[in-house]
Amino acid sequence: MTRLFRPLAAVACAALLSTPALAADIPHLATQGTTKQLIVDGKPFLILGGELANSTASSLDYLNTKWPTLKSVGLNTVIAPVEWDQVEPQPGKYDFTVLDGMIKQARQNDVKLVLLWFGAWKNSMSTYVPAWVKRDYATYSRAQDDKGQPQDILSPFDPDTLAADAGAFSAVMAHLKQVDTAHTVVMIQVENEIGMLPVVRDYSPQAQAAWNGPVPADLIAYLKAHRETLDPYVRTLWEANGLKDSGTWPEVFGPSIQAQEVFQAWYFASFANGLAKAGKAQYPLPMYVNAALIRPGKAPGQYPSAGPLPHLFDVWKPAAPDIDILAIDMYFPNFMEWADKFKRPDNPFFIPEANQAGKPEAGANAFYAIGQLDSISFSPFSIDNIKPENSANLTGAYDVLKQLSPQILAAQGTGRMRGYRPRVSFDGVVDETPQSFILGGYRFTVSFVDPWTPKDKQDIASNGGLIIQTGDDSFIVAGKGVVVTFEDAEAARQAVGIEQIVEGRYVDGVWKPGRWLNGDESHQGRHLKINADGFGIQQLKLYKFR
């Protein structure tokens, strides 16, 4: 059926448009310093998670076989899909058997859940929608390419699609509110890796009508209010076309492929926001959307165009105010380059899906994300398929991060914590350059190469860690494969010495000291070193002298 696009807000029922006041005990986000934290049962919560393979949770019997593996990793949260086709096999007839069973199994294994709503789109395609939606293409319109060929992708310009998707999602959220009083479910992902393929945007009749219609006033107002900080991708388009404060999309942004991506992003984001708004009206858990990244040299449509990518944040933010976080799915070697782009004052860092479980660099990525970017989470994909011979790195990292969770959560947003790992290019080239930063009046320099071990025996890309300032001259240093040296950061430089280094563990939040490392292990007071054969924790006390 061809129909003109009408404002997304108009498709939601009036009953769904008023969000209830946030109850203090519902999982929610709260500000600490310069960041936001996830609050669960009244306390900050650090997600040390793993995302299941797509189909694992669709069978409760199959999922039940995976818990020994999941528990062996040491995670505290499982990220798992909930499928629209399983939830609503017939219009308005809901089946929560799988969802309830998943919650029951999670409680039995003492872990939290983050749910992924596989609704209108999963990795751009519409493969998880119910059969009654798939077959009724007259009601639920498909996106079209630039030659008019329909794609197996639901159109975000069809209000009937949003109404149907939002109805099912609202039913899920209402059910969670009723059955999950123990707060096993702590966050919700809205759709999965939204983006348009194999062209830059939808060219269906209703999309074309929107393209030739007015740019929404909310977007223009945002551009004007944030002109100085806009991403160049968006700002350049707007400026090149005269900084217009009204007009059609081609008039305001031009006809280019980049302008068409901005257009498509607004309507993807508006759809996601309509879904989130409807769901939060039932049960206001924190909600996020996740982004598939861009390979070098690829144009919109060659990657999932118009998703919640950093160059489009200034479109997604005004279009989707009910989405709490724009999150990164990270499978490329250049972790730091991409991760840094997702951390903004208006966007807490959240990583629900990372390089597949078992990769040696997973631990270093977790330490950087949490230590440097105040991440709410770390979560490798396909965690249920991790092999015992490949799990030691992630298990060791999670063990240390779990021990340090109280210190990490206390330091987030305060400027008292840094994370580090070697920079790696997209092509996998490791930059061995030491990294320096100032913390607590000291300049720390971190090297990732052990000079006492042959390079061919070192996996430098898997090294990394974090440091937390705990007092005027006191620090916690954690990680693996790092050598740390110290200088006075003040203008009138003094010499710096090591008062004490002690390795140890936190047991139930209490420090249990082990060896004192002031001799050969610190090269007679010249540095702090954590070996590359496993993750560890050391407490460091420095002093200055003349």
Helices and strands as residue ranges (DSSP letters): G 8-11, G 14-16, E 28-32, E 35-40, E 43-45, E 47-51, G 56-58, H 60-64, H 67-73, E 77-83, H 84-87, H 97-108, E 112-122, H 131-135, E 142-144, E 150-154, H 159-179, E 185-192, H 205-211, H 217-225, G 227-229, H 232-240, H 249-253, H 257-282, E 287-291, G 310-312, H 313-319, E 325-330, H 335-342, E 353-354, H 362-373, E 377-378, G 383-385, G 388-390, H 392-411, E 417-420, E 423-424, E 430-431, E 435-439, E 442-447, G 455-457, G 460-462, E 464-469, E 474-480, E 482-488, E 495-507, E 510-516, G 520-522, E 528-530, E 536-545
